Amino acid sequence: MKSKMIWANFAVENLDRTTEFYTNLGFRSNGRSNELTSFFFSDTNFVIHFFLKDILEKNINVLFSKNENLNEIIFTLSAGTKEEIDKWAENVKNEGGKIESEPKEFGDNYYGFTFSDPDGHKFNVFMM
């Protein structure tokens, strides 16, 4: 079996809030409709679609729970410098995201932090 592409689909409560959050963090839009807003998350054009929760549940016949203590998946975004990571953290806070773990050194030559978007989806931003 071979896959041609991969992308992610997240359930959200408010498309305007999600669109504003990721636009203000500097992600490039992949389009928007009445059912979803979509963004490119890397130079390789990895896409994450943010569907209205009820639409996604109906389309794929799966229920999504809203429990901010659970993690469905954590995507890692790479950065080049500590300063860049610190700026990311500041921007996330300013745009209404929640810092789950403040920027810090960890492991062997790693530096980064974890945040949640307004719907609780978690991302890790780090550098090696």
Secondary structure by P-SEA (a helix, b strand, c coil): ccccccbbbbbbccaaaaaaaaaaaccccccccccbbbbbcccccbbbbbccaaaaaaaccbbbbbccccccbbbbbbbccaaaaaaaaaaaaaaccccccccccccccccccccccccbbbbbbbcc
